[in-house]
Amino acid sequence: MALLRCSKIQVDKAYSRAINVPTFLKKLMNITGMSEQWVAARIKQKGDIKCIPWKNLKNLILAHPDTKKKVDVFALNVYDLVVFPKALGHVDEAIIDLFDRLDKRVTPVSAILAETFRSLNECRRVGEGRFIGCVQLLLVWFHSHF
């Protein structure tokens, strides 16, 4: 991947991923405010990807005593539906990671562009259908750039 006109990148520094990255379990515990046992009991494996079923999060929204955590879990579900609308029924590791980074002021633009590219590539590969843009994604991109 090439870096083009990235004013915040310093050419004399080496960039790498942080070493002390929280696990999927820890990120989900932080977002939901639930115990390690509660989260671990609900994590499922879909192929090589960890996820949590949407119904567990829905039940948590309805029953959680902390209003802020209710809103966070609801926002996580909305974010999942907007960024990855085809992944119905579960919220996977990638969404949890992106949502966790939002709280740390990391922009979701790269995820949005990746999903857009994937969708366009799928339309081209199949040879039929049209790519239908998402106004919410365009708005997120617009706010992060202007």
Backbone as ProteinMPNN parsed JSONL, in Angstrom:
{"seq_chain_A": "MALLRCSKIQVDKAYSRAINVPTFLKKLMNITGMSEQWVAARIKQKGDIKCIPWKNLKNLILAHPDTKKKVDVFALNVYDLVVFPKALGHVDEAIIDLFDRLDKRVTPVSAILAETFRSLNECRRVGEGRFIGCVQLLLVWFHSHF", "coords_chain_A": {"N_chain_A": [[0.852, -1.162, 0.0], [0.609, 2.195, -0.794], [1.604, 5.332, 0.528], [0.165, 8.333, 0.071], [0.505, 11.751, -0.058], [0.281, 12.12, 2.791], [0.25, 14.037, 5.374], [0.823, 13.725, 8.073], [2.591, 11.665, 8.334], [5.842, 10.796, 9.134], [8.833, 10.662, 7.485], [11.258, 9.738, 8.499], [10.721, 7.959, 10.517], [9.846, 4.763, 11.842], [6.949, 2.866, 11.408], [4.708, 0.837, 13.157], [2.373, -1.712, 14.181], [0.737, -1.421, 17.314], [2.067, -3.11, 20.149], [0.831, -3.99, 22.496], [-2.003, -4.825, 22.141], [-5.426, -4.977, 22.875], [-7.343, -7.999, 23.333], [-9.988, -9.604, 21.4], [-11.945, -10.428, 23.195], [-11.441, -8.724, 25.426], [-11.904, -6.193, 24.269], [-14.613, -6.404, 23.643], [-15.632, -6.738, 26.207], [-15.058, -4.216, 27.242], [-16.646, -2.526, 25.619], [-19.261, -3.511, 26.076], [-19.44, -3.576, 28.84], [-19.704, -5.804, 30.374], [-18.984, -8.863, 32.244], [-16.018, -10.972, 32.034], [-16.674, -13.68, 31.928], [-19.357, -13.598, 31.04], [-19.086, -12.47, 28.469], [-17.269, -14.307, 27.25], [-18.822, -16.631, 27.213], [-20.599, -16.095, 25.2], [-19.281, -15.631, 22.824], [-18.807, -16.697, 19.539], [-17.551, -18.892, 16.95], [-17.045, -18.348, 13.597], [-16.06, -19.92, 10.991], [-12.835, -18.877, 10.593], [-13.14, -16.632, 12.082], [-13.954, -14.735, 14.929], [-17.019, -13.971, 16.567], [-19.978, -12.293, 17.839], [-23.284, -13.178, 18.438], [-26.021, -11.256, 17.15], [-28.434, -11.339, 18.516], [-27.726, -11.742, 21.193], [-26.582, -9.286, 21.809], [-28.77, -7.645, 21.377], [-30.51, -8.498, 23.429], [-28.949, -7.655, 25.546], [-29.016, -4.874, 25.209], [-31.664, -4.398, 25.875], [-31.712, -5.146, 28.577], [-29.535, -4.121, 30.032], [-28.171, -2.442, 32.86], [-26.746, -0.04, 32.789], [-27.091, 2.957, 31.209], [-25.387, 4.329, 29.401], [-23.781, 2.256, 28.415], [-25.763, 0.747, 27.187], [-26.399, 2.433, 25.061], [-23.911, 2.443, 23.762], [-23.707, -0.264, 22.932], [-25.92, -0.421, 21.271], [-25.149, 1.481, 19.331], [-22.92, 0.149, 18.328], [-24.173, -1.999, 17.018], [-25.632, -0.609, 15.044], [-23.51, 0.565, 13.643], [-22.318, -1.768, 12.689], [-24.321, -2.66, 10.902], [-24.322, -0.58, 9.037], [-21.673, -0.414, 8.015], [-21.016, -3.086, 7.288], [-23.329, -4.439, 5.778], [-24.093, -6.981, 4.857], [-23.443, -8.88, 6.703], [-25.398, -10.202, 8.463], [-26.991, -11.027, 11.557], [-24.833, -11.444, 13.223], [-22.075, -9.846, 14.944], [-18.91, -9.22, 13.97], [-15.344, -9.769, 14.58], [-13.837, -7.786, 13.222], [-15.546, -5.545, 13.138], [-15.882, -5.035, 15.868], [-13.267, -4.337, 16.493], [-12.915, -2.012, 14.88], [-14.931, -0.372, 15.955], [-14.032, -0.127, 18.561], [-11.756, 1.375, 18.115], [-12.856, 3.774, 17.253], [-13.605, 5.124, 19.544], [-11.177, 5.94, 20.353], [-10.511, 7.973, 18.711], [-9.841, 7.201, 16.096], [-10.132, 7.094, 12.65], [-12.779, 5.635, 10.664], [-12.51, 5.478, 7.938], [-10.801, 3.949, 6.253], [-11.84, 1.365, 6.539], [-14.361, 1.72, 5.453], [-13.738, 2.404, 2.811], [-12.508, 0.002, 2.08], [-14.663, -1.812, 2.236], [-16.309, -0.689, 0.284], [-14.702, -1.038, -1.997], [-14.612, -3.855, -2.007], [-17.314, -4.442, -2.457], [-17.722, -3.252, -4.985], [-15.933, -4.792, -6.474], [-17.129, -7.297, -6.234], [-19.544, -6.844, -7.636], [-18.48, -6.455, -10.204], [-17.231, -8.928, -10.637], [-19.348, -10.789, -10.602], [-20.749, -9.845, -12.758], [-23.183, -8.777, -13.136], [-25.825, -6.72, -11.87], [-25.817, -3.785, -9.765], [-23.739, -1.434, -8.092], [-24.816, -0.048, -5.159], [-24.612, 2.891, -3.57], [-24.061, 4.072, -0.203], [-25.585, 6.421, 1.696], [-25.077, 7.096, 4.366], [-22.465, 6.165, 4.737], [-21.104, 7.813, 2.969], [-21.527, 10.245, 4.24], [-20.067, 9.846, 6.633], [-17.49, 9.635, 5.559], [-17.28, 12.194, 4.432], [-17.425, 13.877, 6.711], [-15.079, 13.095, 7.994], [-13.137, 14.066, 6.338], [-13.509, 16.793, 5.855]], "CA_chain_A": [[0.0, 0.0, 0.0], [1.396, 3.418, -0.888], [1.113, 6.482, 1.277], [0.187, 9.492, -0.804], [0.158, 13.024, 0.563], [-0.112, 11.97, 4.194], [1.052, 15.058, 6.038], [1.184, 13.338, 9.431], [3.589, 10.606, 8.282], [7.21, 11.302, 9.164], [9.607, 9.707, 6.695], [12.397, 9.205, 9.234], [10.242, 7.122, 11.617], [9.282, 3.456, 11.483], [5.597, 2.706, 11.94], [4.277, -0.55, 13.328], [1.169, -1.89, 14.992], [1.014, -1.436, 18.744], [2.323, -4.453, 20.649], [-0.101, -4.326, 23.568], [-3.355, -4.656, 21.602], [-6.388, -5.799, 23.621], [-7.95, -9.106, 22.595], [-11.397, -9.466, 21.042], [-12.691, -10.568, 24.447], [-11.269, -7.501, 26.23], [-12.584, -5.09, 23.582], [-16.048, -6.622, 23.813], [-15.915, -6.445, 27.622], [-15.003, -2.766, 27.395], [-17.797, -1.923, 24.945], [-20.525, -3.924, 26.69], [-19.436, -3.398, 30.293], [-20.058, -7.083, 30.992], [-17.863, -9.633, 32.786], [-15.288, -11.847, 31.115], [-17.444, -14.918, 31.8], [-20.535, -13.318, 30.217], [-18.644, -12.282, 27.08], [-16.679, -15.556, 26.753], [-19.894, -17.603, 26.98], [-21.395, -15.71, 24.033], [-18.445, -15.544, 21.621], [-18.929, -17.84, 18.624], [-16.532, -18.975, 15.91], [-17.59, -18.556, 12.242], [-14.846, -20.145, 10.209], [-11.679, -18.454, 11.385], [-13.463, -15.316, 12.647], [-14.761, -14.708, 16.149], [-18.13, -13.029, 16.486], [-21.006, -12.411, 18.865], [-24.591, -13.094, 17.783], [-26.749, -10.009, 17.342], [-29.509, -11.529, 19.503], [-27.155, -11.526, 22.522], [-26.426, -7.842, 21.997], [-30.128, -7.092, 21.481], [-30.965, -8.771, 24.794], [-28.165, -6.798, 26.431], [-29.564, -3.517, 25.079], [-32.938, -4.35, 26.596], [-31.602, -5.443, 30.006], [-28.34, -3.565, 30.689], [-28.505, -1.393, 33.83], [-26.009, 1.198, 32.497], [-27.645, 3.58, 30.004], [-24.308, 4.628, 28.455], [-23.398, 0.995, 27.771], [-26.868, 0.406, 26.276], [-26.218, 3.261, 23.861], [-22.708, 1.952, 23.081], [-24.017, -1.541, 22.276], [-26.828, -0.09, 20.168], [-24.333, 2.131, 18.3], [-22.117, -0.916, 17.727], [-25.037, -2.724, 16.08], [-25.909, 0.277, 13.907], [-22.243, 0.654, 12.917], [-22.171, -3.039, 11.981], [-25.268, -2.696, 9.782], [-23.959, 0.426, 8.035], [-20.394, -0.722, 7.377], [-21.067, -4.425, 6.7], [-24.751, -4.803, 5.791], [-24.351, -8.378, 4.495], [-23.11, -9.737, 7.846], [-26.562, -10.176, 9.34], [-27.077, -12.05, 12.585], [-23.694, -11.433, 14.137], [-21.121, -8.74, 14.871], [-17.64, -9.938, 13.993], [-14.131, -9.222, 15.171], [-13.421, -6.561, 12.523], [-16.41, -4.441, 13.569], [-15.543, -4.736, 17.265], [-11.987, -3.629, 16.453], [-13.148, -0.664, 14.349], [-15.738, 0.38, 16.914], [-13.141, 0.162, 19.689], [-10.851, 2.445, 17.69], [-13.601, 5.033, 17.139], [-13.542, 5.773, 20.845], [-9.817, 6.465, 20.49], [-10.386, 8.985, 17.658], [-9.292, 6.638, 14.869], [-11.152, 7.226, 11.612], [-13.18, 4.387, 10.013], [-12.516, 5.673, 6.484], [-10.159, 2.829, 5.553], [-12.794, 0.245, 6.521], [-15.43, 2.079, 4.521], [-13.187, 2.266, 1.465], [-12.296, -1.428, 1.825], [-15.969, -2.425, 1.967], [-16.755, -0.175, -1.011], [-13.91, -1.737, -3.006], [-15.061, -5.241, -2.027], [-18.637, -4.475, -3.095], [-17.536, -2.978, -6.411], [-15.273, -5.954, -7.054], [-18.141, -8.36, -6.311], [-20.435, -6.498, -8.755], [-17.745, -6.689, -11.445], [-16.978, -10.36, -10.763], [-20.609, -11.447, -10.937], [-21.091, -9.399, -14.1], [-24.534, -8.219, -13.18], [-26.144, -5.943, -10.68], [-25.217, -2.465, -9.66], [-23.31, -1.024, -6.762], [-25.68, 0.999, -4.615], [-23.888, 3.588, -2.521], [-24.735, 4.252, 1.081], [-25.504, 7.833, 2.068], [-24.455, 7.204, 5.684], [-21.022, 6.013, 4.572], [-20.628, 9.034, 2.333], [-21.527, 11.273, 5.275], [-18.925, 9.577, 7.518], [-16.291, 10.014, 4.816], [-17.289, 13.645, 4.29], [-17.076, 14.481, 8.006], [-13.697, 12.81, 8.367], [-12.218, 14.76, 5.438], [-13.734, 18.237, 5.759]], "C_chain_A": [[0.905, 1.234, 0.0], [0.76, 4.514, -0.049], [1.254, 7.711, 0.395], [-0.294, 10.724, -0.056], [-0.396, 12.878, 1.986], [0.775, 12.891, 5.014], [1.507, 14.649, 7.434], [2.233, 12.23, 9.471], [4.97, 11.246, 8.239], [8.108, 10.254, 8.52], [10.767, 9.086, 7.459], [11.986, 8.332, 10.422], [9.707, 5.805, 11.068], [7.924, 3.323, 12.157], [5.271, 1.22, 12.034], [3.033, -0.587, 14.2], [1.573, -1.963, 16.468], [1.138, -2.878, 19.24], [1.262, -4.885, 21.656], [-1.544, -4.075, 23.131], [-4.315, -5.543, 22.391], [-7.003, -6.883, 22.728], [-9.403, -8.78, 22.262], [-12.257, -9.505, 22.301], [-12.628, -9.289, 25.271], [-11.983, -6.309, 25.592], [-14.091, -5.194, 23.772], [-16.472, -6.362, 25.257], [-15.972, -4.94, 27.849], [-16.239, -2.096, 26.797], [-19.096, -2.238, 25.675], [-20.599, -3.653, 28.184], [-19.791, -4.671, 31.04], [-18.795, -7.832, 31.421], [-17.214, -10.51, 31.716], [-16.063, -13.144, 30.88], [-18.653, -14.716, 30.882], [-20.139, -13.231, 28.745], [-18.122, -13.596, 26.496], [-17.748, -16.597, 26.429], [-20.666, -17.315, 25.698], [-20.59, -15.584, 22.739], [-18.57, -16.841, 20.822], [-17.797, -17.78, 17.598], [-17.228, -19.243, 14.584], [-16.394, -18.697, 11.315], [-13.645, -19.806, 11.066], [-11.905, -17.1, 12.053], [-14.323, -15.473, 13.891], [-15.862, -13.671, 15.988], [-19.047, -13.217, 17.689], [-22.353, -12.267, 18.163], [-25.319, -11.798, 18.138], [-27.81, -10.157, 18.415], [-28.993, -11.354, 20.929], [-27.0, -10.042, 22.82], [-27.786, -7.162, 22.124], [-30.676, -7.292, 22.889], [-30.228, -7.906, 25.805], [-28.668, -5.36, 26.393], [-30.836, -3.386, 25.906], [-32.773, -4.467, 28.111], [-30.446, -4.765, 30.737], [-28.72, -2.438, 31.647], [-27.845, -0.037, 33.532], [-26.486, 1.779, 31.161], [-26.565, 3.871, 28.97], [-23.877, 3.363, 27.707], [-24.496, 0.509, 26.826], [-26.698, 1.141, 24.953], [-24.999, 2.786, 23.071], [-22.99, 0.663, 22.307], [-24.957, -1.312, 21.092], [-26.048, 0.544, 19.01], [-23.448, 1.108, 17.584], [-22.933, -1.681, 16.687], [-25.36, -1.889, 14.851], [-24.664, 0.383, 13.028], [-22.021, -0.613, 12.093], [-23.076, -3.094, 10.755], [-24.902, -1.719, 8.673], [-22.69, 0.028, 7.287], [-20.425, -2.072, 6.664], [-22.506, -4.942, 6.69], [-25.04, -6.268, 5.463], [-24.084, -9.343, 5.646], [-24.243, -9.71, 8.864], [-26.484, -11.297, 10.37], [-25.926, -12.096, 13.556], [-22.841, -10.182, 13.925], [-19.748, -9.378, 15.0], [-16.487, -9.107, 14.537], [-13.711, -7.896, 14.535], [-14.243, -5.36, 12.97], [-16.095, -4.038, 15.0], [-14.247, -3.934, 17.306], [-12.166, -2.196, 15.959], [-13.915, 0.2, 15.343], [-14.9, 0.767, 18.125], [-12.195, 1.311, 19.35], [-11.555, 3.793, 17.555], [-13.53, 5.827, 18.428], [-12.177, 6.414, 21.079], [-9.484, 7.457, 19.383], [-9.662, 8.475, 16.418], [-10.407, 6.632, 13.835], [-11.497, 5.878, 10.961], [-13.116, 4.445, 8.489], [-11.893, 4.493, 5.75], [-11.084, 1.617, 5.486], [-13.905, 0.499, 5.513], [-14.949, 1.928, 3.083], [-12.958, 0.802, 1.106], [-13.609, -2.121, 1.494], [-16.516, -1.96, 0.621], [-16.023, -0.891, -2.142], [-14.364, -3.192, -3.139], [-16.404, -5.365, -2.741], [-18.54, -4.225, -4.594], [-16.909, -4.175, -7.12], [-16.26, -7.112, -7.212], [-19.111, -8.102, -7.463], [-19.764, -6.788, -10.095], [-17.556, -8.181, -11.688], [-18.233, -11.114, -11.193], [-21.049, -11.069, -12.342], [-22.502, -8.873, -14.229], [-24.785, -7.47, -11.879], [-25.436, -4.607, -10.695], [-24.771, -2.231, -8.229], [-24.216, 0.11, -6.313], [-24.938, 1.625, -3.446], [-24.723, 3.764, -1.267], [-24.52, 5.694, 1.538], [-24.816, 8.006, 3.417], [-22.938, 7.077, 5.59], [-20.409, 7.248, 3.93], [-20.547, 10.164, 3.355], [-20.35, 11.091, 6.237], [-17.633, 9.999, 6.833], [-16.173, 11.529, 4.727], [-16.856, 14.321, 5.591], [-15.616, 14.232, 8.388], [-12.691, 13.548, 7.485], [-12.382, 16.273, 5.405], [-14.159, 18.832, 7.075]], "O_chain_A": [[1.881, 1.279, 0.749], [-0.462, 4.606, 0.063], [2.367, 8.08, 0.017], [-1.386, 10.725, 0.514], [-1.428, 13.459, 2.321], [1.922, 12.557, 5.311], [2.496, 15.187, 7.93], [2.717, 11.89, 10.551], [5.236, 12.124, 7.418], [8.141, 9.101, 8.951], [11.22, 8.0, 7.098], [12.83, 8.0, 11.254], [9.179, 5.753, 9.957], [7.775, 3.633, 13.339], [5.528, 0.451, 11.107], [2.693, 0.39, 14.868], [2.625, -2.503, 16.81], [0.398, -3.758, 18.799], [0.845, -6.044, 21.652], [-2.225, -3.212, 23.686], [-4.053, -6.734, 22.562], [-7.157, -6.696, 21.521], [-9.971, -7.813, 22.77], [-13.184, -8.71, 22.454], [-13.654, -8.819, 25.763], [-12.597, -5.506, 26.293], [-14.764, -4.196, 24.031], [-17.553, -5.825, 25.5], [-16.841, -4.45, 28.57], [-16.812, -1.195, 27.409], [-19.933, -1.358, 25.876], [-21.689, -3.515, 28.739], [-20.143, -4.62, 32.218], [-17.685, -7.486, 31.018], [-17.781, -10.751, 30.65], [-16.103, -13.649, 29.758], [-18.94, -15.567, 30.04], [-20.775, -13.838, 27.883], [-18.484, -13.965, 25.379], [-17.599, -17.361, 25.476], [-21.322, -18.209, 25.164], [-21.174, -15.443, 21.664], [-18.452, -17.937, 21.369], [-17.17, -16.738, 17.41], [-17.926, -20.247, 14.445], [-15.791, -17.704, 10.907], [-13.457, -20.379, 12.14], [-10.955, -16.486, 12.539], [-15.287, -16.238, 13.908], [-15.67, -12.632, 15.357], [-18.908, -14.172, 18.453], [-22.546, -11.338, 17.378], [-25.244, -11.312, 19.266], [-28.071, -9.208, 19.155], [-29.727, -10.873, 21.792], [-27.253, -9.593, 23.938], [-27.937, -6.21, 22.89], [-31.241, -6.369, 23.477], [-30.807, -7.474, 26.801], [-28.739, -4.7, 27.43], [-31.051, -2.368, 26.563], [-33.6, -3.945, 28.859], [-30.388, -4.832, 31.965], [-29.511, -1.566, 31.287], [-28.338, 0.999, 33.977], [-26.303, 1.164, 30.11], [-26.797, 3.681, 27.776], [-23.637, 3.404, 26.5], [-24.202, -0.074, 25.782], [-26.832, 0.56, 23.876], [-25.045, 2.731, 21.842], [-22.561, 0.515, 21.162], [-24.805, -1.934, 20.041], [-26.257, 0.191, 17.849], [-23.253, 1.194, 16.372], [-22.437, -1.976, 15.6], [-25.362, -2.406, 13.734], [-24.758, 0.298, 11.803], [-21.589, -0.544, 10.942], [-22.646, -3.527, 9.686], [-25.145, -1.995, 7.498], [-22.638, 0.121, 6.061], [-19.914, -2.192, 5.551], [-22.863, -5.792, 7.506], [-26.131, -6.754, 5.763], [-24.465, -10.511, 5.568], [-24.064, -9.249, 9.991], [-25.973, -12.38, 10.086], [-26.028, -12.724, 14.609], [-22.885, -9.551, 12.869], [-19.446, -10.007, 16.014], [-16.63, -7.938, 14.894], [-13.276, -6.983, 15.238], [-13.698, -4.273, 13.162], [-16.044, -2.85, 15.32], [-14.135, -2.967, 18.059], [-11.627, -1.265, 16.557], [-13.583, 1.367, 15.546], [-15.044, 1.869, 18.656], [-11.874, 2.129, 20.213], [-10.928, 4.839, 17.723], [-13.408, 7.052, 18.409], [-12.039, 7.319, 21.902], [-8.314, 7.751, 19.14], [-8.948, 9.232, 15.76], [-11.521, 6.2, 14.132], [-10.603, 5.063, 10.729], [-13.621, 3.544, 7.819], [-12.414, 4.075, 4.716], [-11.107, 0.915, 4.475], [-14.333, -0.413, 4.806], [-15.663, 1.39, 2.236], [-13.185, 0.398, -0.035], [-13.665, -2.932, 0.57], [-17.121, -2.748, -0.106], [-16.639, -1.302, -3.126], [-14.487, -3.705, -4.251], [-16.609, -6.283, -3.535], [-19.195, -4.904, -5.385], [-17.307, -4.528, -8.23], [-16.225, -7.826, -8.215], [-19.466, -9.029, -8.191], [-20.401, -7.304, -11.014], [-17.704, -8.651, -12.817], [-18.169, -11.985, -12.061], [-21.655, -11.88, -13.043], [-22.955, -8.558, -15.329], [-24.028, -7.593, -10.916], [-24.572, -4.344, -11.531], [-25.352, -2.762, -7.282], [-24.363, 1.112, -7.013], [-24.668, 0.96, -2.446], [-25.945, 3.618, -1.288], [-23.383, 6.122, 1.74], [-24.054, 8.954, 3.603], [-22.208, 7.792, 6.276], [-19.319, 7.675, 4.31], [-19.602, 10.953, 3.337], [-19.706, 12.068, 6.617], [-16.78, 10.642, 7.445], [-15.093, 12.085, 4.925], [-16.022, 15.227, 5.578], [-14.992, 15.073, 9.035], [-11.517, 13.648, 7.841], [-11.47, 16.973, 4.965], [-14.388, 20.038, 7.162]]}, "name": "protein", "num_of_chains": 1, "seq": "MALLRCSKIQVDKAYSRAINVPTFLKKLMNITGMSEQWVAARIKQKGDIKCIPWKNLKNLILAHPDTKKKVDVFALNVYDLVVFPKALGHVDEAIIDLFDRLDKRVTPVSAILAETFRSLNECRRVGEGRFIGCVQLLLVWFHSHF"}
